[in-house]
Amino acid sequence: MEIQRRIDFLRLKNGDSGQLPSKWTSHVIVFLLGLRLVLSQFRDVAFFDIDSYHVSILTFWSALFAFMVIWRLALPPKVNAVLRRTVVLILLFVVIFGITRIFAPTEIITSFLYMVLFFLALLVAGKLFHDLPIEKLIKPILFFGGVLLTMHATAPLWGSLGQVEESLGGYIGAFPSKQMAGATFSALFPFVFFRYAERRNLQSFFFLVAVSVFLFLTFQRTAIVGTGIFLTAFLYYTKRLPYVLPAVVIFVAIICYLPEEELSRFVQTKIVKEVEAAEGGEIGALGAGRVRVAILAVEWLSSQMNLMEILFGLGTAQSNMLHFLAVGHYAYAHVQAVAVLIDYGIIGGSLIIVLLVQLFKIKRRQLREHNRLADVIGMAVLVVLIAQMFYAMPLQDGATGVLLVFWLYACVQTPRLPQNSSSSN
């Protein structure tokens, strides 16, 4: 008995938490990640309002997820010190120079809380991989992904068909918005693709087909482009076309059989209209106003912001006004790089760049040392994250961003210890 206690002490000292609370907290965190896929459909179901913010089941999910992640972070092993310091600096900077100048209380949740969840997930991801084998990490998320697909496919049967058509524009599904649907299926795609690339059997192939179908049925450019970047990065780092070719064939087949009316509307509004705008010299209209938002941001930096504001930003969510001025209605800036630069200035933006560089170095080292399938998926997801900084809002995308961060797991300082069969006797 004394020998076993000494072994347990040494395992704790070296960062292996054994059967202590870390493992069940990791199970709960992964369960919550999968559950969010389904709960995202109920975003508009509010219990009560705080100011203009609707407190929904997703609010309680975020609070529980943050609590469990902080609990797990307090347990061994330690997170990579350099990465931890960078994340802490970013969060402190946001609190000191962002929240103190916020103009709408609801933005504390929609902007700050989402960003906190993103960085907490980034730190805890490595501990999840330390505690559990990858199969136990992937399985709950795939299970809830299957539930999600079932709910979408059967939505016209159990839901109000008229309401579904009105809210989704004919989209066969159950999400309250196409934007949420696209972001969720895009975040689920790497998990399904990992399962297919790992097993390459008929079941995983059809799962990949189903997720791809609903991803394309959302007609969301950010989601579709992000998935294309993911596959391109995966192919670049593996140099193995057979892994990616089936997904490409699936995408081409889906495009050929998409509803003609919806496809025509998508091409006309999202492609033809922007080509015509570019030919007519209306560069600002490109990207649904994203280019105009960026142009306005440059004008603010050059003529309307003083030196302190350029260095430290205007404050959390101040960049939302750029979208109002550029497009005509109040919303987030739609470009993370612009939002970070306006809200948190050059110093805040530099901290984000430092973090991305650190992650890239970690993932590149992982590829060189191990070159496992999960490592390649992680690098491809990181490439998507970096690309989305210039056309989406990955740091403030709620749980869909958290799901992608799951793959950036190279954060644990201590490696997993080999199993000692004699210690269990």
C-alpha positions as CSV (number, residue, x, y, z in Angstrom):
1,M,0.0,0.0,0.0
2,E,2.8,2.4,0.9
3,I,4.5,1.6,-2.5
4,Q,1.2,2.5,-4.3
5,R,1.0,5.8,-2.4
6,R,4.5,6.6,-3.5
7,I,3.7,5.8,-7.1
8,D,0.6,8.0,-7.0
9,F,2.7,10.8,-5.5
10,L,5.3,10.5,-8.2
11,R,2.6,10.4,-10.9
12,L,1.2,13.6,-9.5
13,K,4.6,15.3,-9.3
14,N,5.2,14.5,-12.9
15,G,1.9,15.8,-14.1
16,D,-0.1,12.5,-14.5
17,S,-3.4,12.9,-12.6
18,G,-4.3,9.2,-12.8
19,Q,-7.9,8.6,-11.7
20,L,-8.2,12.0,-9.9
21,P,-10.9,14.5,-10.7
22,S,-9.1,15.7,-13.9
23,K,-10.3,12.7,-15.9
24,W,-14.0,13.1,-15.1
25,T,-13.8,16.8,-15.6
26,S,-12.3,16.2,-19.0
27,H,-15.2,13.8,-19.8
28,V,-17.7,16.5,-18.8
29,I,-15.9,19.1,-20.9
30,V,-16.0,16.9,-24.0
31,F,-19.6,16.0,-23.3
32,L,-20.5,19.7,-23.2
33,L,-18.6,20.4,-26.4
34,G,-20.7,17.7,-28.2
35,L,-23.9,18.9,-26.5
36,R,-23.4,22.4,-27.8
37,L,-23.9,21.2,-31.4
38,V,-27.5,20.4,-30.5
39,L,-28.1,23.3,-28.1
40,S,-27.1,25.8,-30.8
41,Q,-30.4,25.2,-32.5
42,F,-32.2,26.7,-29.4
43,R,-30.2,30.0,-29.4
44,D,-33.3,32.1,-29.8
45,V,-35.3,30.4,-27.0
46,A,-34.8,33.0,-24.2
47,F,-35.7,32.6,-20.6
48,F,-35.4,36.3,-19.7
49,D,-33.7,39.5,-20.8
50,I,-30.8,41.4,-19.3
51,D,-30.8,44.8,-21.0
52,S,-31.2,43.8,-24.6
53,Y,-29.4,40.4,-24.2
54,H,-31.6,37.3,-24.3
55,V,-30.5,34.8,-21.6
56,S,-31.0,31.4,-23.1
57,I,-29.9,27.9,-22.5
58,L,-26.7,28.7,-24.3
59,T,-25.9,31.3,-21.7
60,F,-26.1,28.6,-19.0
61,W,-24.0,26.3,-21.2
62,S,-21.3,28.9,-21.5
63,A,-21.2,29.5,-17.7
64,L,-21.0,25.7,-17.0
65,F,-18.4,25.2,-19.7
66,A,-16.2,28.0,-18.3
67,F,-16.5,26.7,-14.8
68,M,-15.5,23.1,-15.8
69,V,-12.6,24.4,-17.9
70,I,-11.2,26.6,-15.1
71,W,-11.6,23.6,-12.7
72,R,-9.6,21.4,-15.1
73,L,-6.9,24.1,-15.6
74,A,-6.4,24.2,-11.9
75,L,-5.4,20.5,-11.9
76,P,-2.0,19.1,-13.2
77,P,-0.3,18.9,-15.5
78,K,0.9,22.4,-16.2
79,V,0.1,24.3,-19.4
80,N,3.0,25.4,-21.6
81,A,4.3,28.4,-19.7
82,V,5.0,30.6,-22.8
83,L,1.5,29.9,-24.2
84,R,-0.1,30.5,-20.8
85,R,1.6,33.8,-20.3
86,T,0.5,35.1,-23.8
87,V,-3.1,34.1,-23.2
88,V,-3.2,35.7,-19.7
89,L,-1.7,38.9,-21.2
90,I,-4.3,39.0,-23.9
91,L,-7.2,38.5,-21.4
92,L,-5.8,41.1,-19.0
93,F,-5.3,43.6,-21.9
94,V,-9.0,43.0,-23.0
95,V,-10.2,43.5,-19.4
96,I,-8.2,46.7,-18.8
97,F,-8.4,48.4,-22.1
98,G,-11.5,46.8,-23.6
99,I,-14.3,46.3,-21.1
100,T,-13.7,49.6,-19.3
101,R,-14.7,51.5,-22.4
102,I,-17.5,49.2,-23.5
103,F,-20.7,51.1,-24.6
104,A,-23.3,48.3,-24.6
105,P,-23.6,45.9,-21.6
106,T,-24.7,43.1,-23.9
107,E,-21.3,43.1,-25.6
108,I,-19.7,41.8,-22.4
109,I,-21.4,38.5,-23.3
110,T,-21.4,38.5,-27.0
111,S,-17.9,39.8,-27.4
112,F,-15.9,39.4,-24.2
113,L,-17.3,36.1,-22.9
114,Y,-17.0,34.4,-26.3
115,M,-13.4,35.5,-26.5
116,V,-12.7,34.2,-23.0
117,L,-14.3,30.8,-23.9
118,F,-12.0,30.6,-26.9
119,F,-8.8,31.2,-25.0
120,L,-9.8,29.0,-22.0
121,A,-10.5,26.2,-24.5
122,L,-7.2,26.8,-26.1
123,L,-5.4,26.2,-22.8
124,V,-7.5,23.2,-21.7
125,A,-7.4,21.4,-25.1
126,G,-4.0,19.9,-24.3
127,K,-5.1,18.6,-21.0
128,L,-8.1,16.8,-22.6
129,F,-5.7,15.0,-24.9
130,H,-3.5,14.2,-21.9
131,D,-6.3,12.7,-19.9
132,L,-8.2,10.8,-22.5
133,P,-7.4,8.8,-25.6
134,I,-8.5,10.4,-28.8
135,E,-11.3,7.9,-29.3
136,K,-13.0,9.0,-26.1
137,L,-12.6,12.6,-27.2
138,I,-14.0,12.2,-30.6
139,K,-16.9,9.8,-29.8
140,P,-19.2,12.1,-27.8
141,I,-18.9,14.8,-30.4
142,L,-19.6,12.4,-33.2
143,F,-22.6,11.1,-31.3
144,F,-24.1,14.6,-30.9
145,G,-23.2,15.3,-34.5
146,G,-25.4,12.3,-35.4
147,V,-28.2,13.7,-33.2
148,L,-27.8,17.0,-35.0
149,L,-28.1,15.5,-38.4
150,T,-31.2,13.5,-37.4
151,M,-32.8,16.7,-36.1
152,H,-32.1,18.5,-39.3
153,A,-33.2,15.7,-41.6
154,T,-36.5,15.3,-39.7
155,A,-37.2,19.0,-39.0
156,P,-40.2,19.2,-41.4
157,L,-41.8,16.3,-39.6
158,W,-41.5,17.4,-35.9
159,G,-41.4,21.2,-36.4
160,S,-43.7,23.7,-38.0
161,L,-42.9,23.5,-41.7
162,G,-44.1,27.0,-42.4
163,Q,-41.9,28.4,-39.6
164,V,-38.9,26.4,-40.8
165,E,-39.3,27.7,-44.3
166,E,-39.8,31.2,-43.2
167,S,-36.7,31.3,-40.9
168,L,-34.4,29.3,-43.1
169,G,-35.4,30.4,-46.6
170,G,-36.3,26.8,-47.7
171,Y,-33.3,25.3,-46.0
172,I,-34.1,21.7,-44.9
173,G,-33.0,21.9,-41.3
174,A,-33.8,23.1,-37.8
175,F,-31.3,25.9,-37.0
176,P,-32.7,29.4,-36.1
177,S,-30.3,30.9,-38.6
178,K,-28.3,29.8,-41.6
179,Q,-25.2,31.5,-40.2
180,M,-25.3,29.3,-37.1
181,A,-26.0,26.2,-39.2
182,G,-23.0,26.9,-41.4
183,A,-20.6,27.7,-38.5
184,T,-21.7,24.5,-36.6
185,F,-21.4,22.1,-39.5
186,S,-18.1,23.7,-40.4
187,A,-16.8,23.1,-36.8
188,L,-18.1,19.5,-36.9
189,F,-16.4,18.8,-40.3
190,P,-12.8,18.2,-38.9
191,F,-14.1,15.6,-36.4
192,V,-16.0,13.7,-39.1
193,F,-13.1,14.0,-41.6
194,F,-10.7,12.6,-38.9
195,R,-13.0,9.6,-38.4
196,Y,-13.2,9.0,-42.1
197,A,-9.4,9.4,-42.7
198,E,-8.7,7.1,-39.7
199,R,-11.1,4.3,-40.6
200,R,-12.1,4.8,-44.2
201,N,-15.1,2.6,-44.0
202,L,-18.6,2.9,-45.4
203,Q,-20.1,4.2,-42.2
204,S,-17.6,7.1,-41.8
205,F,-17.9,7.9,-45.5
206,F,-21.7,8.4,-45.2
207,F,-21.3,10.4,-42.1
208,L,-18.9,12.7,-44.0
209,V,-21.4,12.9,-46.9
210,A,-24.3,13.9,-44.6
211,V,-22.3,16.6,-42.9
212,S,-21.1,17.9,-46.2
213,V,-24.6,18.0,-47.6
214,F,-26.0,20.1,-44.8
215,L,-22.9,22.3,-44.8
216,F,-23.5,23.2,-48.4
217,L,-27.3,23.6,-47.9
218,T,-26.6,26.5,-45.6
219,F,-25.1,28.4,-48.6
220,Q,-22.8,30.2,-46.1
221,R,-19.6,31.4,-47.9
222,T,-17.5,31.7,-44.7
223,A,-18.3,28.0,-43.8
224,I,-17.8,26.6,-47.2
225,V,-14.6,28.6,-47.8
226,G,-13.2,27.6,-44.4
227,T,-13.9,23.9,-45.2
228,G,-12.1,24.3,-48.6
229,I,-9.1,25.9,-46.8
230,F,-9.1,23.0,-44.3
231,L,-8.9,20.4,-47.1
232,T,-6.3,22.3,-49.0
233,A,-4.1,22.6,-45.9
234,F,-4.6,19.0,-45.0
235,L,-3.5,18.0,-48.5
236,Y,-0.5,20.3,-48.3
237,Y,0.8,18.8,-45.1
238,T,0.0,15.1,-45.9
239,K,0.9,15.1,-49.6
240,R,-1.7,12.2,-49.8
241,L,-4.4,12.8,-52.3
242,P,-6.4,9.7,-51.5
243,Y,-7.4,11.2,-48.1
244,V,-8.8,14.3,-49.7
245,L,-10.1,13.1,-53.0
246,P,-13.3,11.5,-51.7
247,A,-14.3,14.8,-49.9
248,V,-13.7,16.7,-53.1
249,V,-15.8,14.3,-55.1
250,I,-18.5,14.6,-52.5
251,F,-18.4,18.4,-52.7
252,V,-18.7,18.4,-56.5
253,A,-21.5,15.9,-56.5
254,I,-23.4,17.9,-53.9
255,I,-23.0,21.1,-55.9
256,C,-24.4,19.3,-59.0
257,Y,-27.5,18.2,-57.1
258,L,-28.2,21.2,-54.9
259,P,-31.7,22.7,-55.2
260,E,-31.6,24.7,-58.5
261,E,-33.5,27.7,-57.2
262,E,-31.4,28.1,-54.1
263,L,-28.1,27.5,-56.0
264,S,-29.1,30.1,-58.6
265,R,-30.0,32.6,-55.9
266,F,-26.7,32.0,-54.1
267,V,-24.7,32.4,-57.3
268,Q,-26.5,35.6,-58.2
269,T,-26.3,37.3,-54.8
270,K,-22.9,36.0,-53.6
271,I,-20.9,35.7,-56.8
272,V,-22.4,37.5,-59.8
273,K,-23.3,40.5,-57.8
274,E,-19.8,40.9,-56.4
275,V,-18.2,40.4,-59.7
276,E,-20.4,43.2,-61.1
277,A,-19.4,45.4,-58.2
278,A,-15.7,44.8,-58.8
279,E,-16.1,45.5,-62.5
280,G,-18.0,48.7,-61.7
281,G,-15.3,49.9,-59.3
282,E,-17.4,49.4,-56.2
283,I,-14.6,47.7,-54.3
284,G,-16.1,48.4,-50.9
285,A,-19.1,46.2,-51.7
286,L,-17.0,43.1,-51.9
287,G,-17.3,40.4,-49.2
288,A,-20.8,41.6,-48.2
289,G,-19.3,45.0,-47.1
290,R,-16.2,43.5,-45.5
291,V,-13.8,45.5,-47.8
292,R,-15.7,48.7,-47.0
293,V,-15.3,47.9,-43.3
294,A,-11.6,47.5,-43.7
295,I,-11.3,50.8,-45.7
296,L,-13.2,52.7,-43.0
297,A,-10.9,51.1,-40.3
298,V,-7.8,52.5,-42.2
299,E,-9.5,55.9,-42.3
300,W,-10.2,55.8,-38.6
301,L,-6.6,54.8,-37.8
302,S,-5.1,57.5,-40.1
303,S,-7.3,60.5,-39.3
304,Q,-9.7,60.0,-36.3
305,M,-7.8,58.1,-33.7
306,N,-5.0,59.6,-31.5
307,L,-1.8,57.9,-30.6
308,M,-3.1,56.3,-27.4
309,E,-6.2,54.9,-29.3
310,I,-4.0,53.6,-32.1
311,L,-1.8,51.7,-29.5
312,F,-4.5,50.5,-27.1
313,G,-7.7,50.6,-29.2
314,L,-11.1,52.2,-28.7
315,G,-12.5,49.5,-26.5
316,T,-14.5,46.2,-26.8
317,A,-17.0,46.2,-29.7
318,Q,-16.3,49.7,-30.8
319,S,-15.5,48.3,-34.2
320,N,-19.2,47.3,-34.5
321,M,-19.8,50.9,-35.6
322,L,-17.7,50.3,-38.7
323,H,-20.3,47.7,-39.9
324,F,-23.1,50.2,-39.2
325,L,-21.4,52.9,-41.3
326,A,-20.4,50.5,-44.1
327,V,-23.5,48.3,-44.4
328,G,-26.3,50.3,-42.7
329,H,-27.2,48.1,-39.7
330,Y,-25.5,47.5,-36.4
331,A,-23.5,44.2,-36.1
332,Y,-20.0,43.0,-35.4
333,A,-17.3,44.0,-37.8
334,H,-17.2,40.6,-39.7
335,V,-13.4,40.8,-40.0
336,Q,-11.5,39.7,-36.8
337,A,-8.3,41.4,-37.8
338,V,-10.1,44.7,-38.2
339,A,-12.1,44.2,-34.9
340,V,-8.9,43.5,-32.9
341,L,-7.0,46.4,-34.4
342,I,-9.8,49.0,-33.7
343,D,-10.9,47.6,-30.4
344,Y,-7.5,46.7,-28.9
345,G,-5.0,48.7,-31.0
346,I,-1.6,47.7,-32.3
347,I,-0.5,46.3,-28.9
348,G,-3.6,44.0,-28.6
349,G,-3.2,43.0,-32.2
350,S,0.5,42.2,-31.7
351,L,-0.4,39.9,-28.8
352,I,-2.8,37.9,-31.0
353,I,-0.1,37.6,-33.7
354,V,2.4,36.4,-31.1
355,L,-0.1,33.7,-30.0
356,L,-0.7,32.5,-33.5
357,V,3.0,32.3,-34.2
358,Q,3.5,30.3,-31.0
359,L,0.8,27.9,-32.0
360,F,2.2,27.5,-35.5
361,K,5.6,26.7,-34.1
362,I,4.1,24.1,-31.7
363,K,2.1,22.5,-34.4
364,R,5.0,22.4,-36.8
365,R,7.2,20.8,-34.2
366,Q,4.5,18.2,-33.6
367,L,4.3,17.4,-37.3
368,R,8.1,16.9,-37.4
369,E,8.3,14.8,-34.3
370,H,5.2,12.6,-34.7
371,N,3.3,13.4,-37.9
372,R,0.1,11.8,-36.6
373,L,-3.2,12.2,-38.3
374,A,-4.5,14.3,-35.4
375,D,-1.4,16.6,-35.7
376,V,-2.1,17.2,-39.4
377,I,-5.8,17.9,-38.6
378,G,-4.6,20.4,-35.9
379,M,-2.3,22.2,-38.3
380,A,-5.0,22.4,-41.0
381,V,-7.4,23.8,-38.4
382,L,-4.8,26.4,-37.4
383,V,-4.4,27.5,-41.0
384,V,-8.2,27.9,-41.2
385,L,-8.1,30.0,-38.0
386,I,-5.4,32.3,-39.3
387,A,-7.3,32.7,-42.7
388,Q,-10.6,33.4,-40.9
389,M,-9.0,36.3,-39.1
390,F,-9.3,38.2,-42.4
391,Y,-12.9,37.3,-43.4
392,A,-14.7,36.0,-40.3
393,M,-14.8,36.3,-36.5
394,P,-13.2,33.1,-35.2
395,L,-12.3,34.5,-31.7
396,Q,-15.9,35.6,-31.0
397,D,-17.8,32.8,-32.7
398,G,-19.2,31.2,-29.6
399,A,-18.9,27.4,-29.2
400,T,-18.2,26.8,-32.9
401,G,-14.8,28.5,-32.4
402,V,-14.2,26.4,-29.3
403,L,-14.8,23.2,-31.2
404,L,-12.1,24.2,-33.7
405,V,-9.7,25.1,-30.9
406,F,-10.1,21.6,-29.6
407,W,-7.6,20.5,-32.3
408,L,-4.9,23.0,-31.2
409,Y,-4.0,20.7,-28.3
410,A,-0.2,21.1,-28.0
411,C,-0.4,22.9,-24.8
412,V,0.6,20.4,-22.1
413,Q,4.1,20.7,-20.7
414,T,4.4,17.1,-19.5
415,P,3.9,14.2,-22.0
416,R,1.6,11.3,-21.2
417,L,3.3,8.7,-19.1
418,P,3.4,5.1,-20.4
419,Q,1.0,2.7,-18.8
420,N,2.6,0.6,-16.1
421,S,0.8,-2.8,-16.0
422,S,2.5,-3.9,-12.8
423,S,1.1,-0.9,-10.9
424,S,-2.4,-2.1,-11.2
425,N,-1.7,-5.5,-9.7
